[in-house]
């Protein structure tokens, strides 16, 4: 089994409901061990759109990286994700941020996520649940990366870590 960190984001419709549904569906193939708080963040790239809700989950999976990607893409599609242009509004976005210590650079998947350390919407929630986790390429802790980061988009706390309780109450300890 591999430890994985996935970033979740939504800026269309009932954003929190989309995050909860994504967590519930991810739970089918991932033993989720931690869920961050939800953060509200300004859009990056195409800024003329609603703000995002973002969170990060930690878990274990037996899926290999490509199978995990296909699983995540299937959830996105089932929740109405349409890829009309880069940085477009979306019902749900599920990104593989880290997959164990693996470094992957394929035409379909790059791990660690190439923008992991440059985006507050991934770095803040990841640091919340795994501050001492080391980046597989740089060896720096997430806490150190966040402390040194400059120019991140505005990121503000939206909901505490129990936000997913309605989605997957069996995950609560």
N, C-alpha and C positions, 0 to 999 in steps of 0.2 A: 504494500500500500504506500502511496505517496501523499505527502502533505501538500496541499494546494491552497493558494490564496486567490480568490476571485473578486473582482470589482463589479459592483452592480450600479446601474444608473437609470433614471427615468425622468423625462420632462414633459410628458404628455398625459392628459387625462388624470386619473386618480393615481398620482405618482407612488404614494406609499403602498397602495393596493398592488400595483405592479411589482414593487420590490418584494412584498410579502408572498405573492404568487410565485415569483422566481425562486425565492428561498424554499418554499414548499416543494416545487418541482425539482430543484437541485438536490434536495434531501433524498430523492429516489436513488441517486448514484454516489452521493457524497455524504459521509458521516461528518456532519457539521459540528465543530468543536468550539468555535467562537464566532460571534457576530458583532460587528462594530455598531456604534451609534449611527444614526443617519445624519448626514451633513447636507445642507443646501448650498449649492455652488452656482456661481455665475457661469454661463456658457462660454466655451472656448472655441475660437475659430469663427463659426457663424454665430454672431452674438445677438442677432435679431430673433430671439426665441425665448421661451420661458426658462427660468432657472431649473437646475437639476436637483434631484435628491440622489445621494450616493451613499453607499455602504460597502464594506468589505467583509467577506466571510473567510474563515479558515476551516479546513476540513481534510479528511482523508478519502482517497478514492482508489479503486482498482483499475479505473479507466486509464489507458495510456493517453498522452497529451493530445494526439489527433482525435481519439474517440471522445475525450472530454470537450474538445472544441466543437465537434459535431453535435454532441449532446447539448451544449450551451446554445449553439446556433438554432437547434431545433426548438428550444424553449423560447428564444427570441421570436422566431417565426410564428410559433403558436400563440404568442401574446401580441401579434400584430406588428412586429418590427418591420419597417420598410426602409431599405437602404437607397434613398433617392439621391443623396450626395453626401460627401464627407462632412461630418459634424452636424448632420441634419437632426431635427427633433426626433425623439424615439420613445416608444412605449417602454422599452426595456433594452438595456445594453449589458451584456455579461462578458467581461474580459478576464482572461487568464493572466493574472499578474505574475505569479510565481508557481512553478511546479517543482517542488523539492529543490534540489541544487542544480537542476538541469539548465543548460544554456541551449536554446533551440533557435535556429535561423533558417526557416524553410519558406517557400513561397506563400504558405497559408498561415504560418504561426511563428511568432517571435516571442521567446521567453528568456529572461524576464521581459515583461511588457516594455516596449521601447520608450514609452513616455511615463513610466512609473514614477521616476524621481522628479519629474518636471510638472506634475499636476497635483494640486492640493486635494482634488476630489478623490484621488487614490492614496496619496501619501498621508493625509490626516487620519482617515479611518484605519489604514494599515498600521500606522504608528500607534494608534490607540490600543489595538489588540495584540501587536507584536513589536514593541519598541526596540527590543534587543535583537530582533531578526536581522541577520546580515544579508546584504544584497549579494547574490551569487557572483557578480562580476567585480564589484568594487571592494567587497568585504566590509563596507561601512554599515553601521546599524541604521535602521529606519529612523530612529530617534535623531542620530547625527545628521542624516541626510535632510530631514525636515528642519532641524535647527539651522542648517546652512543654506536652505533654499531661499531664493529671492525671486520676486516677481510672480508668485503664485496667484491664481485667480482667487477672488473673494470666496471664502469658505466659512460657513457658520453652522453651529450645532442646531439640529432640527428635532431629533427624537432620541431618547435614551436607548440603551442596548436591548431593552425588552420589546422593542417595536415589532419584532417578528412573531411575538407570542400567538397572535391570531392565526398566523400562517402555519406554524408548526409547533403546537403546544407540546408535542412529545419530545422536542429538543430541549425544553426547559428542565433544569436540574432541580 
